Amino acid sequence: MKKNLFTISAALVVLSLFIMQACKKDDTTPPVISLNGSASQTVSLNSSYSDAGATATDDKDGTVNVTSDASSTNPNVNQAGTYTITYHASDASGNQAIASRTVIVRNDAFLLEGTYTTTEGVTSWTQTVTTSATVNKRIIFSKFANYSNNTGIYAMVTGLQVDITTQNGVGIGASSCTHTFTPNGTGAAIPTSGSVTFSIKFTDQEVLGGSGCPATGAVPYEDFFVKQ
């Protein structure tokens, strides 16, 4: 009798395992991942980001765990760019689900990017304004003060004002001289509507650098920028 009971119990175990395996084979539906918050988010450069995460449910297993590759470098809030956070979930049968969120890290001065007509006195030229990929609210000029090779001068945007900080343009102009540019008051503010325009007030002083680059006094200028 005991032998028969043992045989029956063993058979039931085998049958149970068979049924479980059959059920697993029949489960081909992956979990469903639901993002917490928007699938596309934009954050300011040099700000902070806390990922809202995601949840997942499975038709057989109910709530299942979700993992992601969100980290201190994804997104990197100190480097402008478009980042993708990927979420993974799997059920007991090994069915896997993937979802993603796009996070855009953007310089707050992005609306100033573009091509400008710049006027200084009676002289005008075309230049490009770009934004820094690492410093928020910093814009960079392709040809500041109409000197050739003067591609590195930048300004900071504070509210609606655009102002440079004291900087040197090294090896610029026809004689490849060094010039010191210094802020010299508040220029015209960016309008709140219509075309993008602004001006920057500064002084320009050439630094002694041999016979081709005599030292000069600081001369005041105001450059006007009109976005094309």
SVG drawing of the C-alpha trace seen along z (x, -y; Angstrom):
<svg xmlns="http://www.w3.org/2000/svg" viewBox="-4 -105 62 107">
<polyline fill="none" stroke="black" stroke-width="0.4" points="0.0,0.0 2.8,-2.4 4.5,-1.6 1.3,-2.4 1.0,-5.7 4.6,-6.6 4.1,-5.8 0.9,-7.9 2.6,-10.8 5.6,-10.7 3.2,-10.6 1.4,-13.6 4.7,-15.5 5.6,-14.6 2.2,-15.6 2.4,-18.9 5.8,-19.7 4.5,-18.8 1.5,-21.1 3.7,-23.9 6.0,-23.5 3.1,-23.4 1.7,-26.5 5.0,-28.3 5.2,-27.2 1.7,-28.5 2.7,-32.0 4.2,-33.9 2.8,-37.3 5.4,-39.8 4.7,-42.2 3.4,-45.7 5.7,-48.6 4.1,-51.9 6.3,-55.0 5.8,-57.2 5.6,-60.7 6.1,-61.8 7.9,-59.6 9.8,-62.8 11.2,-65.3 13.4,-68.4 15.6,-69.7 18.0,-72.7 21.7,-72.2 23.5,-72.2 20.3,-71.5 19.3,-68.2 17.2,-65.2 15.5,-62.6 14.0,-59.8 10.4,-59.0 10.9,-55.3 8.3,-52.9 6.0,-50.0 5.2,-46.7 2.3,-44.2 2.0,-40.7 -1.1,-38.9 0.1,-35.8 2.4,-37.1 0.8,-40.5 3.3,-43.2 6.9,-42.5 10.1,-44.3 11.4,-47.0 15.1,-47.9 16.6,-50.8 19.9,-52.3 19.1,-55.7 22.2,-57.0 24.3,-60.1 25.5,-60.1 22.2,-59.1 21.1,-61.8 24.3,-63.8 22.8,-67.2 26.2,-68.8 26.4,-67.9 23.7,-69.1 22.3,-66.3 19.5,-63.8 19.5,-60.8 17.5,-57.6 16.6,-55.7 15.7,-52.1 13.5,-50.1 13.4,-46.3 10.9,-43.8 10.5,-40.1 8.0,-37.6 8.4,-34.1 8.3,-32.5 11.2,-34.7 9.1,-36.9 10.8,-40.3 9.5,-43.8 11.4,-47.0 10.3,-50.6 12.2,-53.9 12.1,-57.6 13.8,-60.4 15.4,-63.1 16.7,-66.3 19.3,-68.3 19.2,-71.8 20.8,-75.2 18.2,-77.7 19.5,-80.2 18.7,-77.9 16.3,-80.5 19.3,-82.8 20.9,-80.2 21.1,-81.1 22.5,-83.5 22.7,-87.2 23.4,-90.4 25.8,-92.3 26.3,-96.0 29.1,-98.1 28.9,-101.7 28.6,-101.7 30.1,-98.2 27.9,-95.1 28.8,-91.4 27.1,-88.0 27.9,-85.7 26.5,-82.6 25.6,-82.4 25.7,-79.0 25.0,-77.8 27.5,-76.2 27.1,-72.4 28.4,-72.6 27.6,-76.0 23.9,-77.0 22.9,-80.4 26.2,-80.9 26.2,-81.8 29.3,-81.8 30.0,-84.1 31.6,-83.0 33.1,-86.5 33.0,-88.9 33.8,-92.6 34.3,-91.8 37.8,-90.3 38.8,-87.3 39.6,-84.2 37.8,-85.6 35.6,-82.6 35.8,-82.0 34.3,-85.1 31.1,-84.3 28.4,-86.1 26.1,-85.2 22.3,-85.6 20.7,-86.9 17.0,-87.4 16.7,-89.5 20.2,-90.9 23.3,-89.7 26.7,-90.7 30.2,-89.5 32.7,-89.0 36.3,-90.2 38.1,-88.0 41.0,-87.9 40.8,-87.3 44.2,-85.7 45.7,-85.8 42.8,-87.5 42.5,-90.0 44.7,-90.5 47.8,-90.9 46.9,-88.1 47.0,-90.3 45.6,-89.8 42.7,-92.0 41.1,-92.4 37.3,-92.8 35.7,-94.2 32.0,-94.8 31.1,-98.4 27.5,-98.9 24.1,-97.4 23.1,-97.0 19.6,-96.7 17.6,-93.9 16.1,-90.9 12.4,-91.8 9.8,-89.5 8.0,-89.1 8.9,-89.5 12.3,-89.3 15.3,-88.4 17.6,-91.4 20.0,-92.6 23.2,-94.6 26.4,-94.3 28.4,-97.2 32.1,-96.6 35.6,-98.1 38.3,-96.8 42.0,-97.2 44.9,-95.8 47.7,-94.2 51.3,-94.9 52.7,-92.1 55.6,-93.3 55.7,-95.9 52.5,-94.6 50.5,-94.8 51.0,-98.0 49.3,-98.6 46.1,-100.7 43.7,-102.3 40.3,-100.8 37.9,-102.0 34.1,-101.7 31.8,-99.9 28.3,-98.7 27.5,-95.8 23.8,-95.3 22.6,-91.8 19.5,-91.1 18.6,-87.5 18.1,-86.7"/>
</svg>
